[in-house]
Amino acid sequence: MTDLVVNGRPLRFAMDPAAPLLWALRDAANLTGTKYGCGVGDCGACTVLVDGAALRSCLVSLADAEGREVVTIEGLSHDRSHPVQQALAAQGAIQCGFCTPGIALAAAALLARNPDPSPAEIGTAIPNLCRCGVYPRLIAAVQQAARVGRRAERVEGVPPPGIEPADAVRAVPALSQPRH
């Protein structure tokens, strides 16, 4: 059994301690915002925060995460109001969305340690691959999120979605009935 705190909740995983944290999050904890991309740490789609550091969860074993605090995209903010999430939407830096969770978490880790990063520092801290090529807008979004974090600016026109995550999926009784 491996114990860790995920998005503020203590969890115990009954999985092989050598299993990648990625699979524990996706398969056991049902936190599917953490994406499987390459499986070798190159793309960054699986980036999560472990004790505040942006790490590739495909390279971190469950044993390595024992006793640590893990934050996934689902835990960055309950209502998607984190400055990074808001700025990514405002700057149009989200295309297909596959890489977005990992990028958002890498950006959040950067801004937690450097509230005013240069474009070069952003590029170094967020080497994630994006199939859609949003890199110039990504730089602008992280700079905007930094200004928001320093309270020098507000993100206008991008309210958090009005639907609560728990309300997004509901059981449909008719589907659980056998068909004749």
HELIX and SHEET records of a PDB file:
HELIX    1   1 LEU A   21  TRP A   23  1                                   3    
HELIX    2   2 ALA A   24  ALA A   28  3                                   5    
HELIX    3   3 LEU A   62  ALA A   65  1                                   4    
HELIX    4   4 ILE A   73  LEU A   76  1                                   4    
HELIX    5   5 PRO A   83  ALA A   90  1                                   8    
HELIX    6   6 THR A  100  ARG A  113  1                                  14    
HELIX    7   7 PRO A  119  ALA A  125  1                                   7    
HELIX    8   8 TYR A  135  GLY A  149  1                                  15    
HELIX    9   9 PRO A  165  ASP A  167  5                                   3    
HELIX   10  10 PRO A  173  SER A  176  5                                   4    
SHEET    1   A 5 ARG A   9  PHE A  13  0                                        
SHEET    2   A 5 THR A   2  VAL A   6 -1                                        
SHEET    3   A 5 GLU A  69  VAL A  71  1                                        
SHEET    4   A 5 THR A  47  VAL A  50 -1                                        
SHEET    5   A 5 ALA A  53  ARG A  56 -1                                        
END                                                                             
